[in-house]
């Protein structure tokens, strides 16, 4: 029988209050706290411990995530203040991606039906962000969304479905406004 972690990573309904998952989130919470408190020159070490690999990413404080090990950051990644990543499923971010303040990337969700939601069931769907993407202030990316390379998501947008490459998309729900100008 699969563990709750195996079910989470497989995209199945799982119980987030499983002791193994609770312990892993506690570890991530402790490392995020250290990251947010350490002098800037030590942040890279703490971030590597949290993610499980070294990176040249720069993430301003405060940074929070659920697990850390499900986050893959490309080269030249920058996130401004108050990034939240609920990484119950993989979050894959390409090269040259810039996130403005207060961005939320959430792979986690709950059933719409009342009984399973109250019983503590959750699901997780991966998020993928292509190369050369910019997310404006306060953007929220929902479970299972992919954002294509070179796209720009306007401030305050809530991205509930895939966004193609090379477009400007804005709103709630986020919709394509136009193609990105060449220049």
N, C-alpha and C positions, 0 to 999 in steps of 0.2 A: 504494500500500500504506500503511495507516495506521501512524503512529508508535506506539511503546509508550505514550507519554502519551495519545494519542488513544484507544488501546484501553483504558487505565486509566479514562479519563473516560467511556467508553461502557459500562463494566461488563463488558468482555471480559477474558479471561485476558491477562496482560501480563508482561513481564520487568522487575522493579523495578530490576535492575542496569543498565538502559539508561543510557548516559552523561548524557543530558538529565535524566532523573529523579534520578540520583545528584547532579548539580549543583544541581538545585532543592531537594533535601533538605538538601544542605550549606548552601545559602543560608538556608533556614529554621532549620537548627540554629544557624547563626551569629547570626541575629536573635533566636532564643529565648535564646541565651546572653547577648546584650546586654540583652534585656528583663529577664532574671533578675538582672543585675548593676547595671543603671542605678538611679539614685535614682528614687523613685516618681513625681516630677513629670515625668520624661523618658519613662516607660514608654509613655504614650499615643502619642508620636511613633514609637517603635520598633514598637508594636503595629500602628499604621496602615501602616507600611512592610511588616510581615509579612503582614497581611491584605489590603492593597491598598485600604483605605478607612478613614476615621476612624470611631471608635466611642466611645460613652460607657461601654463595658463596663469592669468592674474585674475583673482576673484576678490573684490573688495569685501570688507566685512559689512554687515553681518551675513554669513552664509549658513544655510541649513539644508540638510538632506536627510532622507530616511535611512539609507544603507551605505551609500558611497560607492560600493563595488559595482553597481550597475551603471555608473556614469563614465562615458568615454568622451574625452575632450580632444579636439583636434589642435593643431598648431595655431599659435597666435590667437588664443581665445581670451576674451576679456568680458568680465561681468561686473557691472557697477554695483552699488550698495543694495543689500537686502535681497539677494537671490535665494529662492526656495526651490529645491528639486526633490519631489517625492518620487524616488527612483525604485519603486517596487518592481518595475520592469525596466529593461534597458533604456537609457537615455543616451543617444549617440549624437554628438555635435561635431560638425565639420571644422575645417580650417578657416581662420579669419572671421570668426563669428563674434559679434559684439552684442551684449545685452545691456540695456539701459537699467536704471534703478527699478527695484520692486517687481522683477519678473518672476513668475511662478510657472514651473514646468511640472505638471502632475500626471503621473502614469496611473495613479490610484483612483478607483471609483467604487461605488456601492450600487447594489441592485436597486432598481426602481421600486420593486415590490416591497411592501412594508415588512412582512414577516422575516424574510432572509436578511434584510438590512438590520433589523433590530437584533437578530440572532448573531450579528457580527461578521457576516460574510462580506468580502471585498473581492475586487478583481483588479488586474493591472494590465495595461496595454502599452507597448513601447512608443517612445517619441523619437523621431529622427529629424535633425536640423542639418541641412546641407551646408556646403562651403559658402562663405561670403554673405552670410545672412545677418541682418540687423533687426533686433526686436526692440521696439520703443518702450518707453517708461510704462510700467504697469501691465504689460502684456501677460496674458494667461494662456498657456497651451495645455489643452485637455488630453486625456488618455487616447493613445492610438493615432495621434496626428503626425504627419510628415510635412515639413516645410522645405520646398525646393531651393536649390542653390541660387544665390544672388537675389533672393527676395527680401523685401522690407515689410515688416509688420508694424503698423501705426500704433502710437501710444494708446493705451487703454483697451486694446482689442482683446477679444476672447476668441481663441482659435479652436473651433470645435470640429473642423474637418480639414483634410489635406489642402495645402496651398501649393500651386505649381511653381516651378522655377521662374526666376526673372520677373516677378510682379511686385507691385505695391498692393498690400491688402490691409483693410482697416475695418473696425466696427465690432458690434456685438449682435449676432455672430459675425465673425470676421469674413469679409468678402473681398474678392479681387476688385481693385479700383482701376488699375491700369498696368501696363508693362513698365518695367524700370527703363528709364531713358539711358541710351548709350552715351558715354561721355567721359 
